[in-house]
């Protein structure tokens, strides 16, 4: 049903379009962690030698060694797509979206029933499995999208401008019972878990790339014929016209890119967290709107 010419067939719009979906699973065993000092103290009989007391019974200090105790299982999906047009007289478009969705983040702080440490063999009680998906530092969905326009000018240079979208979904704050899987966890006084809001920012940039002139190689046709096959008298070397200037400052500017940009155009504040800095520095920042200039030179 389509034309034999890809650009005029019914599916010609798909030229330059790509999409992907990747499923992933990350399993960590013998994850390094420290024992909870309060747990060591509360269950002192299970951790012989870790609680050091003075002769009067007062606690002197608690040894808190790093041991291979836990396990983590993460499941998620990476997906996205892009669409790049060919370069028309008016320019070229590049649209791209990439996202990552984590639907399982299971953590078992203590998986083994025993551990060998520098303080000797420890008898341990395996901990419950915590559902930490959508929790502090582990938002379930992150997404970036970009829309760029570019155009070749003066034969070899490229001007490019576009915007970038950054999105992080909302998630539970630091004090979290992990959807009830950790019933002894500290939460809000009203028994609820505070939820950190989603965060959306927009970036913009414009760049100008100085291209390198194409090297010219003389083409010598067969004796008695021109480049287009017409018969002439004698031999004639035909050199193609240079694309772009190549002398003076252009020689030093070749393959140089100048970029100016603004991150967080609308000066969007990070979502509030009731712990630490007032926001989660692992997924957001307090820089606000800022401007930058870059100079890149390739040799």
Secondary structure by P-SEA (a helix, b strand, c coil): cccccccccccccccccccccccbbbbbccccccccaaaaaaacccccccccccccccccbbbbbbcccbbbbbbbccccccccccccccbbbbbbbbbccccbbbbbccccccccccccbbbbcccccccccccccccccccccbbbbbbbccccbbbbbbbbbbbbbbbbcccccccccccccccccccbbbbbbbbbbbbbbcccccccccbbbbbbccccccccccccccbbbbbccccccccccccccccbbbbbbccccccccccccccccccccccccccccccbbbbbbcc
